[in-house]
Every structure is written in C-alpha cells, then in structure tokens.
Amino acid sequence: METVFSPRQQELVDRVDELVFSSISKRAAELDQRGEFPDADFRDLHREGLLLSTLPRKDGGLGFGFDGDDPLSYFLIIERLAMGNPSTAHCFQVHSNAAQIVRAFGTDEQVARFLAPTKEHGRLLVGAGSEPGGGRGGTVARPVRGGLSITGVKHYATNASRSDWLTVHVRNEQTNLLETVVVHRESAGLDIDEVFWNPAGMRACVSPLLTFKDCFVPDDCVLARPGAFLTEHWLGKINFGFTANYLGTLQAMFQWTVDYMRQRGQVDTQVYQMYVGEIRARIDAARLLYYHAVNLARHDMVQGLLKSNEAKYLAVDCLQRFKEVAGQLVGSTAFFRSFPLERMMRDMDVHSLHRRHHFGAVMVGQAELGLPFELAHS
C-alpha cells in the first residue's frame, strides 16, 4: 500500500526503517531464544533521539504525543519497529506512553526529574497498571504522613528491569480514585521479579512482576489530578499503540510470506493468489482506518477512540485470518525456527491478548445503537 506521508513523516519512517532492517530485525531471533531484553535496540533508539518522542519540544522531546502536532509520527515509529521486533516496539510504546502521562499529570520539575535518566542514559519508564485477575484497582494507596503507602501486585510491568522510575496506577483507599504515582526502583517495599516472565511469545519484551508491601511514595512522586487517567481516556489512548504493533507485525509477516512464495516459484495457483489478495486487502483496510482514527482523535477524541477500536478489531481479525491461510501459502518448512514467521506468530498469539478487542467491538456497537458506552473498557 502506497501511503502519502508528510516529508517530515517520511524522513522519520526512513530513519526508523534503517535501524529496523540494519540491526533490530537481525537481533530479534536470538533475543527471542534467550528471552533477553533488547538492550542494543534501545541504545540505537537513544542515540537517534527517539526515546523522547512523545514529550513536547519545550521538554526536549519531538512533540509526537497526543497533545502535540503530529501524533501519527509516534505510531509510525511503533509500526515500523514492530516490523523488526514486536517486543522492541512494545517496550518503546510502554516507555513513551508513560512519558506522556508524566507530562500530562506532572509538574515541570517532576517531568525533568523523572525523564532525566532517559535523556542522559537511555533508561526507560514503566507504566504498571495491569494486575493478576484483571483490573487495576487491587493495588491500594493508603494516605500517610508525607505521602502514600502502596500495597499490591502488578504484572506485565514492561521495562521494569531497565528503569529507574516506574509509573504505577493505584487506588487511593480514602478517595477510591485511581492515582498515578512514580516509584523509584530502589524503594523499600518494592520487589521486581524478572523470573516471572517466561511466555511463549514476546519473549524479549521482559515484563516483570511487581510486588508492593507498604512501599512509601513521597508526595513529590505523586502526580496531579487523581482519577484523570480514566476520565481523560488514557486507557483508550494507550490502546492505539497495540494496534500499531499488530499492523507492523502483520505487514512484516505478509511481506516475508510473499517473498518466500516468489523465491520458490509458488505463485501460479489461483487459490494462493486469492489468499494473498485477501490478506493484502484486510491489512490495507485496517491500516487506513487506523491512520484515520489517529488523525480524527486530534479533533474529536471520543470519535477517534471509537474508530481506533474498529481498526484494532480489524487488525486482530486479520491476524487470525493470516494464521489460517499462511500454512497453505508457504508450507510447514516456513515455520522452522530459522525463519522469522513462527516467532512473529508466537509474538502475536501472546500480544493480541493484551488488549480486549472484543470489548472494543461491543463499544462500537453500543455507540451505533445509541446506547451508553464506556471508553475506559477499551
């Protein structure tokens, strides 16, 4: 699909593609086999100045956040990174979303303090919300003198092994509102368990288990506007990045499949041609709708979020359909571990479960029927 980007966006895509195809994609298989964090990838991203993509320019960033003038560029980075390694793309997304949230709810001093390790050393942020059993309100914050005392468990804490500061969403037991706090990794009462992470896919996306037991968070590490994470639709905003990852990985798997078929002269069967055309149409439809959703959200966040849920549903549906037909197109040898296809399929088997796309479809249906809908479920 030929897509017209602005000159600035195209230059960004070209820069990221150079990283992806010269180095990131070449490291992916070994990282997957070892279940190791993509440190070299992030050294490259830090060197290229991309770890502050979502911060405003006044804070030293590129201005690609939701409050900036070009959020599509942020999602293009995720999409292109996913073509090389979906795990790297997700680690980048989690860090970049956490940076946006610190900026949205934090003071200038907090932004400078919490982002200094990123600027200086390429350290990453964490966005810890998910909890075992679902939800994010089981980790509670008890007001104490000078701050909050945190107790609870968070899992899927991506980047926690490579962070100094972790943003954590907790329920204030006094107000019952969801608050965002920023916890230093060396805080007493915090345990970071990396051994927890041993999935079938997204293996390089190391996401430890966090256990808080009377972990003290001082007032100057508590962000403003309790409850705003949900009321300002940040759960839905974060959702955009998952879809970008799905679409980038889909494109990589599809292109590899087409190249494999061409190299082996397996292109003359009409049924194969139909399958290739079908998947191409599905990818293009989801991708165009996704870009539309990102641009629409700049002017109408609610409608943009609804469209993003449509795009996510289409992307996951396309992933499932691709899995059905890929084996028919390339045969079992293409799923040997010497090729990237099986790894990327495993990655998507795991990663496409992280965001509840069926809730998104329900939400879109409710909106179409004129019923109340809850964006916080996206």
C-alpha positions as CSV (number, residue, x, y, z in Angstrom):
1,M,0.0,0.0,0.0
2,E,1.4,3.4,-1.0
3,T,0.7,5.9,1.7
4,V,1.4,9.6,1.4
5,F,3.2,10.9,4.5
6,S,4.4,14.4,5.0
7,P,8.1,15.0,4.2
8,R,8.9,15.0,7.9
9,Q,7.0,11.8,8.5
10,Q,8.6,10.1,5.5
11,E,12.1,11.1,6.8
12,L,11.2,9.6,10.2
13,V,9.9,6.4,8.6
14,D,13.2,6.1,6.6
15,R,15.3,6.7,9.7
16,V,13.4,4.0,11.7
17,D,13.5,1.6,8.7
18,E,17.3,1.9,8.6
19,L,17.5,0.9,12.2
20,V,15.0,-1.9,11.8
21,F,16.4,-3.6,8.7
22,S,20.1,-3.0,9.5
23,S,20.1,-4.1,13.1
24,I,16.9,-4.6,15.1
25,S,15.4,-7.4,12.9
26,K,18.8,-9.2,12.8
27,R,18.9,-9.4,16.6
28,A,15.3,-10.5,17.1
29,A,15.7,-14.3,16.8
30,E,18.5,-14.6,19.4
31,L,16.7,-12.3,21.8
32,D,13.6,-14.4,21.5
33,Q,15.6,-17.6,22.1
34,R,17.2,-16.3,25.2
35,G,14.2,-14.3,26.5
36,E,16.5,-11.3,26.8
37,F,15.6,-7.6,26.8
38,P,16.6,-5.7,23.6
39,D,19.3,-3.5,25.1
40,A,21.1,-2.9,21.9
41,D,17.9,-1.8,20.2
42,F,17.4,0.8,22.8
43,R,20.9,2.1,22.7
44,D,20.2,2.7,19.0
45,L,16.9,4.4,19.7
46,H,18.5,6.6,22.4
47,R,21.3,7.6,20.0
48,E,18.8,8.5,17.4
49,G,16.9,10.7,19.9
50,L,13.7,8.8,19.7
51,L,13.1,7.9,23.4
52,L,11.6,11.4,24.0
53,S,9.3,11.2,21.0
54,T,6.1,11.9,22.9
55,L,7.4,14.8,25.0
56,P,6.7,18.3,23.9
57,R,9.6,20.2,22.3
58,K,9.8,22.5,25.3
59,D,10.8,19.5,27.3
60,G,13.4,18.3,24.8
61,G,11.0,15.9,23.0
62,L,9.9,15.6,19.4
63,G,6.2,16.7,20.0
64,F,4.6,13.4,18.8
65,G,2.3,12.9,21.8
66,F,-1.4,13.2,21.8
67,D,-1.1,16.9,22.8
68,G,1.5,17.5,20.1
69,D,1.1,18.5,16.5
70,D,1.9,15.1,14.9
71,P,0.8,12.0,17.0
72,L,0.8,9.9,13.9
73,S,4.6,10.0,13.8
74,Y,4.7,8.3,17.2
75,F,2.6,5.5,16.0
76,L,4.5,5.2,12.8
77,I,7.6,4.5,14.9
78,I,5.8,1.7,16.7
79,E,4.5,0.3,13.5
80,R,8.0,0.2,11.8
81,L,9.7,-1.1,14.9
82,A,7.2,-4.0,15.0
83,M,8.3,-5.0,11.5
84,G,11.7,-5.9,13.0
85,N,10.8,-7.0,16.5
86,P,7.3,-6.7,18.1
87,S,8.9,-6.9,21.6
88,T,11.1,-3.8,21.0
89,A,8.1,-2.0,19.6
90,H,6.1,-2.7,22.7
91,C,8.9,-1.8,25.1
92,F,9.1,1.5,23.2
93,Q,5.4,2.1,23.4
94,V,5.2,1.5,27.1
95,H,8.0,3.9,27.8
96,S,6.7,6.5,25.5
97,N,3.1,6.3,26.9
98,A,4.5,6.6,30.5
99,A,6.4,9.7,29.4
100,Q,3.2,11.3,28.0
101,I,1.4,10.5,31.3
102,V,4.1,12.1,33.4
103,R,3.9,15.2,31.2
104,A,0.1,15.3,31.3
105,F,-0.2,15.0,35.1
106,G,3.2,16.1,36.3
107,T,4.8,19.5,37.1
108,D,7.8,20.8,35.1
109,E,10.0,19.7,38.0
110,Q,8.6,16.2,38.0
111,V,9.0,15.9,34.2
112,A,12.6,17.0,34.4
113,R,13.4,14.6,37.4
114,F,11.7,11.5,36.1
115,L,12.9,11.9,32.5
116,A,16.5,12.8,33.3
117,P,17.6,9.1,33.3
118,T,16.2,8.7,29.9
119,K,17.8,11.9,28.5
120,E,21.2,11.1,30.0
121,H,21.4,7.3,29.9
122,G,18.6,5.9,27.8
123,R,16.8,4.5,30.8
124,L,13.2,3.6,30.3
125,L,9.9,4.3,32.1
126,V,7.3,1.8,33.2
127,G,3.5,2.0,33.0
128,A,2.3,-0.5,35.6
129,G,-1.5,-0.9,35.6
130,S,-2.4,-4.5,34.9
131,E,-3.0,-6.9,37.8
132,P,-3.4,-10.6,38.2
133,G,-7.0,-11.5,37.7
134,G,-7.7,-8.4,35.6
135,G,-8.4,-4.8,36.5
136,R,-6.1,-2.3,38.1
137,G,-7.7,-1.3,41.4
138,G,-6.4,-4.0,43.6
139,T,-3.2,-2.2,44.4
140,V,-4.1,0.3,47.1
141,A,-2.6,3.5,48.3
142,R,-3.1,4.4,51.9
143,P,-2.5,8.1,52.8
144,V,0.2,8.5,55.4
145,R,2.2,11.4,56.6
146,G,4.2,12.9,53.7
147,G,2.9,10.6,51.0
148,L,1.2,7.3,50.2
149,S,1.9,3.7,51.3
150,I,1.4,1.3,48.5
151,T,0.4,-2.4,48.8
152,G,-0.5,-4.8,46.0
153,V,0.8,-6.6,42.9
154,K,1.2,-5.5,39.3
155,H,2.2,-7.8,36.4
156,Y,3.3,-7.2,32.8
157,A,5.4,-4.3,34.1
158,T,7.3,-3.9,30.8
159,N,10.7,-2.2,31.1
160,A,10.9,-2.6,34.9
161,S,14.3,-4.3,34.6
162,R,15.6,-1.3,32.7
163,S,14.1,1.6,34.6
164,D,14.9,4.0,37.4
165,W,11.4,5.3,37.7
166,L,8.1,3.3,37.4
167,T,4.7,5.0,36.9
168,V,2.1,2.9,38.8
169,H,-1.6,3.3,38.8
170,V,-3.1,2.7,42.3
171,R,-6.4,3.1,44.0
172,N,-6.5,5.6,46.8
173,E,-8.3,3.8,49.6
174,Q,-9.5,7.1,51.1
175,T,-11.0,8.6,47.9
176,N,-11.4,5.4,45.8
177,L,-9.9,7.3,42.9
178,L,-7.2,5.9,40.6
179,E,-4.0,7.8,41.2
180,T,-0.7,7.7,39.3
181,V,2.5,7.6,41.3
182,V,6.1,7.4,40.3
183,V,8.2,4.9,42.3
184,H,11.9,4.6,42.3
185,R,13.2,1.0,41.6
186,E,15.2,1.0,44.8
187,S,12.3,1.9,47.1
188,A,11.9,-0.1,50.2
189,G,8.9,-2.4,50.0
190,L,9.1,-3.0,46.2
191,D,10.2,-6.3,44.7
192,I,10.8,-6.7,41.0
193,D,10.6,-10.3,39.9
194,E,12.1,-10.8,36.4
195,V,11.9,-14.7,36.6
196,F,8.1,-14.3,36.3
197,W,8.5,-13.5,32.6
198,N,8.6,-16.8,30.6
199,P,5.9,-16.6,27.8
200,A,5.6,-18.4,24.5
201,G,5.8,-15.2,22.6
202,M,7.0,-11.6,23.1
203,R,9.9,-13.2,25.0
204,A,12.2,-10.2,24.6
205,C,9.6,-7.9,26.0
206,V,10.7,-8.6,29.5
207,S,7.8,-7.6,31.8
208,P,8.4,-8.4,35.5
209,L,6.0,-8.9,38.3
210,L,6.0,-6.1,40.8
211,T,5.0,-6.6,44.5
212,F,4.5,-3.6,46.7
213,K,4.3,-4.1,50.5
214,D,3.9,-0.9,52.5
215,C,6.0,0.9,49.8
216,F,6.3,4.6,50.7
217,V,5.8,7.1,47.9
218,P,6.6,10.7,48.9
219,D,4.2,13.5,48.0
220,D,6.6,14.8,45.3
221,C,6.3,11.5,43.5
222,V,2.5,11.6,43.3
223,L,1.2,13.1,40.1
224,A,-1.7,15.5,40.0
225,R,-5.4,15.1,39.0
226,P,-6.5,11.8,40.7
227,G,-8.9,9.9,38.5
228,A,-7.8,11.6,35.3
229,F,-6.2,8.5,33.9
230,L,-9.7,7.2,33.2
231,T,-11.7,10.4,32.7
232,E,-9.2,11.7,30.2
233,H,-9.3,8.4,28.3
234,W,-5.7,7.4,28.8
235,L,-6.6,3.7,28.7
236,G,-8.0,4.2,25.2
237,K,-5.1,6.4,24.1
238,I,-2.6,3.7,25.1
239,N,-4.7,1.2,23.1
240,F,-3.6,3.0,19.9
241,G,0.0,1.6,20.3
242,F,-1.1,-2.0,20.5
243,T,-2.9,-1.7,17.1
244,A,0.2,-0.1,15.6
245,N,2.2,-3.1,16.7
246,Y,-0.3,-5.6,15.3
247,L,-0.3,-3.7,11.9
248,G,3.5,-3.5,11.7
249,T,3.9,-7.2,12.5
250,L,1.2,-8.2,10.1
251,Q,3.0,-6.3,7.3
252,A,6.3,-8.0,8.1
253,M,4.8,-11.4,8.1
254,F,2.8,-10.8,4.9
255,Q,5.8,-9.4,3.1
256,W,8.0,-12.3,4.2
257,T,5.3,-14.7,3.0
258,V,5.0,-13.1,-0.4
259,D,8.8,-13.0,-0.8
260,Y,9.1,-16.7,0.2
261,M,6.4,-17.6,-2.4
262,R,8.2,-15.7,-5.1
263,Q,11.6,-17.2,-4.4
264,R,10.2,-20.7,-4.6
265,G,8.0,-20.1,-7.7
266,Q,4.8,-20.8,-5.8
267,V,2.8,-18.0,-7.3
268,D,0.8,-19.6,-10.1
269,T,-2.0,-21.2,-8.1
270,Q,-5.2,-19.2,-8.3
271,V,-6.3,-20.1,-4.7
272,Y,-2.9,-18.8,-3.4
273,Q,-3.4,-15.6,-5.4
274,M,-6.8,-15.2,-3.8
275,Y,-5.5,-15.6,-0.3
276,V,-2.7,-13.1,-0.9
277,G,-5.1,-10.6,-2.3
278,E,-7.5,-11.1,0.6
279,I,-4.8,-10.6,3.3
280,R,-3.5,-7.5,1.4
281,A,-7.0,-6.0,1.4
282,R,-7.5,-6.7,5.1
283,I,-4.2,-5.2,6.1
284,D,-4.7,-2.1,4.0
285,A,-8.3,-1.6,5.3
286,A,-7.2,-1.9,8.9
287,R,-4.2,0.4,8.4
288,L,-6.1,3.1,6.6
289,L,-8.8,3.1,9.2
290,Y,-6.1,3.2,11.9
291,Y,-4.4,6.3,10.4
292,H,-7.8,8.0,10.1
293,A,-8.5,7.2,13.8
294,V,-5.2,8.8,14.9
295,N,-5.9,12.0,12.9
296,L,-9.5,12.1,14.0
297,A,-8.5,11.9,17.6
298,R,-6.7,15.2,17.3
299,H,-10.0,16.9,16.8
300,D,-12.5,14.6,18.4
301,M,-11.0,12.2,20.9
302,V,-14.2,10.2,21.6
303,Q,-14.8,9.5,17.9
304,G,-11.1,8.9,17.3
305,L,-11.1,6.3,20.1
306,L,-14.2,4.6,18.6
307,K,-12.5,4.4,15.2
308,S,-9.3,3.1,16.8
309,N,-11.3,0.2,18.3
310,E,-12.7,-0.6,14.9
311,A,-9.2,-0.6,13.5
312,K,-7.9,-2.8,16.3
313,Y,-10.7,-5.3,15.8
314,L,-9.9,-5.5,12.1
315,A,-6.2,-5.9,12.8
316,V,-6.7,-8.8,15.3
317,D,-9.2,-10.4,12.9
318,C,-6.7,-10.1,10.1
319,L,-4.0,-11.7,12.3
320,Q,-6.3,-14.7,12.9
321,R,-7.1,-15.0,9.2
322,F,-3.5,-14.8,8.3
323,K,-2.7,-17.6,10.7
324,E,-5.4,-19.7,8.9
325,V,-4.0,-19.3,5.4
326,A,-0.3,-18.8,5.9
327,G,0.5,-22.5,6.2
328,Q,-1.4,-23.2,3.0
329,L,0.7,-20.5,1.2
330,V,4.2,-21.4,2.4
331,G,4.0,-25.0,3.8
332,S,5.5,-26.3,7.1
333,T,9.1,-25.7,6.3
334,A,8.5,-21.9,6.5
335,F,7.6,-22.4,10.2
336,F,11.1,-23.7,11.1
337,R,12.9,-21.5,13.6
338,S,15.5,-20.5,11.1
339,F,12.7,-18.2,9.6
340,P,11.0,-15.3,11.4
341,L,7.4,-16.3,10.6
342,E,6.9,-18.7,13.6
343,R,8.4,-16.2,16.0
344,M,6.3,-13.4,14.9
345,M,3.2,-15.6,15.0
346,R,4.0,-16.6,18.6
347,D,4.5,-12.9,19.4
348,M,1.1,-12.0,18.1
349,D,-0.5,-15.0,19.8
350,V,0.6,-13.5,23.1
351,H,0.4,-9.8,22.3
352,S,-3.0,-9.7,20.7
353,L,-4.5,-10.9,24.1
354,H,-3.2,-7.9,26.0
355,R,-6.0,-5.6,24.8
356,R,-9.6,-6.6,24.9
357,H,-10.6,-6.1,21.3
358,H,-14.0,-7.8,21.8
359,F,-14.8,-5.0,24.3
360,G,-13.9,-2.5,21.6
361,A,-16.3,-4.1,19.2
362,V,-19.0,-4.0,21.8
363,M,-18.3,-0.4,22.5
364,V,-18.6,0.5,18.8
365,G,-21.9,-1.4,18.6
366,Q,-23.2,0.4,21.6
367,A,-22.3,3.8,20.0
368,E,-24.0,2.8,16.8
369,L,-27.2,1.8,18.6
370,G,-27.3,5.0,20.6
371,L,-26.5,3.2,23.9
372,P,-24.2,4.4,26.6
373,F,-20.6,3.2,26.2
374,E,-17.6,3.2,28.4
375,L,-14.3,4.2,26.8
376,A,-12.3,3.0,29.9
377,H,-13.0,-0.6,28.8
378,S,-11.0,-0.2,25.6
